[in-house]
Amino acid sequence: AREYSKGSLGDVSAPIVSRIFQFLSDGMVGYNQARRIGHIPFPFPHHQFTKFFLMIVTCLMPVLMLAFVSEIYVAVILNMMSVGVLYGLWLVAKELEDPFKAIPNELPLNFFQAQHNEALVVLFSGFHPEAYWNIDNQEKNLDEC
């Protein structure tokens, strides 16, 4: 309200400025949620139990497939599909366990954050809460250059 009354926001109406601050607030909420996810580790016993379960399934699934399916090639295909899906789910969960690793297949989040910070600096450069744009002074400064 203070910036709007001083004219430092230009011809932008108060509801639009309010919406901008709401979006910035939503961004900070999302950032803090992501930070919390990154700092809370996945339970180690659960990880070990899942790995142990997958080893047992890998060893016992061929025997179970041969017991229930009469065709060997169908049993082999079903075995590979079921074990492969379970391992795929395990690998996805392993990736989600630590989402902010810096490995080559991940998104360059540090670069994206640096670009975003640079855009914010450019957006807010020269802004001071007590100041406002004075076109006459800017034109005089441009004429002097």
C-alpha positions in Angstrom: 0.0 0.0 0.0 2.9 2.3 0.8 4.6 1.7 -2.5 1.3 2.1 -4.4 0.5 5.4 -2.7 4.0 6.8 -3.5 3.6 5.8 -7.1 6.6 3.5 -7.2 4.6 0.7 -8.8 3.7 2.7 -11.9 0.3 2.3 -13.4 -0.3 -1.2 -11.9 -3.4 -1.5 -9.9 -3.4 -2.8 -6.3 -5.1 -6.2 -7.1 -2.4 -7.1 -9.6 0.4 -6.2 -7.2 -1.4 -8.3 -4.5 -1.5 -11.2 -6.9 2.2 -10.9 -7.7 3.0 -11.0 -4.0 0.7 -14.0 -3.6 2.6 -15.9 -6.4 5.9 -15.0 -4.7 4.5 -16.4 -1.4 3.3 -19.6 -3.1 6.8 -20.0 -4.6 8.4 -19.7 -1.1 5.9 -22.3 0.3 6.8 -24.7 -2.6 10.5 -24.1 -2.0 10.2 -24.8 1.7 8.3 -28.0 1.0 10.9 -29.2 -1.4 13.7 -28.3 1.1 11.9 -30.3 3.7 11.7 -33.3 1.4 15.4 -33.0 0.6 16.4 -32.9 4.2 14.3 -35.8 5.6 16.0 -39.1 4.8 14.2 -42.2 3.7 14.2 -44.8 6.5 17.2 -47.1 6.0 15.5 -50.3 7.4 12.7 -49.9 4.9 15.2 -49.5 2.0 17.0 -52.7 3.1 13.8 -54.6 3.5 12.7 -53.7 0.0 16.1 -54.7 -1.4 15.9 -58.0 0.4 12.3 -58.6 -0.8 13.4 -58.0 -4.4 16.2 -60.5 -4.1 13.7 -63.1 -2.8 11.3 -62.4 -5.6 14.0 -62.6 -8.2 15.0 -66.1 -6.9 11.5 -67.5 -6.3 9.6 -66.0 -9.2 11.0 -68.4 -11.9 10.0 -71.4 -9.7 6.5 -70.0 -9.2 6.0 -69.3 -12.9 7.0 -72.8 -13.9 4.6 -74.2 -11.3 1.6 -72.3 -12.7 2.4 -72.0 -16.4 2.9 -75.0 -18.6 4.7 -73.3 -21.5 8.4 -72.5 -20.6 8.7 -69.5 -22.9 5.5 -67.9 -21.5 6.9 -68.5 -18.0 10.2 -66.8 -18.9 8.4 -63.8 -20.5 6.0 -63.4 -17.5 9.0 -63.8 -15.1 11.0 -61.1 -16.8 8.1 -58.8 -17.0 7.0 -59.1 -13.3 10.5 -58.9 -11.9 11.4 -56.1 -14.3 8.4 -54.1 -13.2 9.2 -54.6 -9.5 12.8 -53.5 -10.1 11.7 -50.6 -12.1 9.4 -49.4 -9.3 12.3 -49.9 -6.9 14.6 -47.8 -9.0 12.0 -45.0 -9.4 11.6 -45.0 -5.6 15.3 -44.9 -5.2 15.5 -41.8 -7.4 12.7 -40.1 -5.5 14.5 -40.8 -2.2 17.1 -38.2 -3.0 15.6 -35.8 -5.6 18.3 -33.2 -5.4 21.4 -35.3 -6.5 23.7 -33.8 -9.1 24.0 -36.6 -11.6 24.1 -36.2 -15.4 20.5 -37.4 -15.9 18.9 -34.9 -13.6 17.7 -31.4 -14.4 20.3 -28.6 -13.9 18.4 -27.1 -10.9 21.4 -25.0 -9.8 21.6 -23.4 -13.2 17.8 -22.8 -13.3 18.0 -21.2 -9.8 20.8 -19.0 -10.9 18.9 -17.8 -13.9 15.8 -17.2 -11.8 17.8 -15.2 -9.3 19.4 -13.1 -12.1 15.9 -12.4 -13.5 14.7 -11.3 -10.1 17.7 -9.0 -9.7 17.1 -7.4 -13.1 13.4 -7.1 -12.3 13.9 -5.4 -8.9 17.0 -3.4 -9.7 16.7 0.2 -8.8 13.5 -0.3 -6.7 13.5 1.2 -3.3 10.3 1.1 -1.1 10.5 4.8 -0.4 11.4 5.9 -4.0 9.1 6.3 -7.0 9.7 6.7 -10.7 10.2 10.3 -11.7 10.2 10.5 -15.4 11.4 14.2 -15.5 14.6 13.4 -13.5 15.2 10.3 -15.7 14.9 12.3 -18.9 17.3 14.9 -17.5 19.8 12.3 -16.6 19.6 10.8 -20.1 20.0 14.2 -21.7 23.2 14.8 -19.7 24.8 11.6 -20.9 
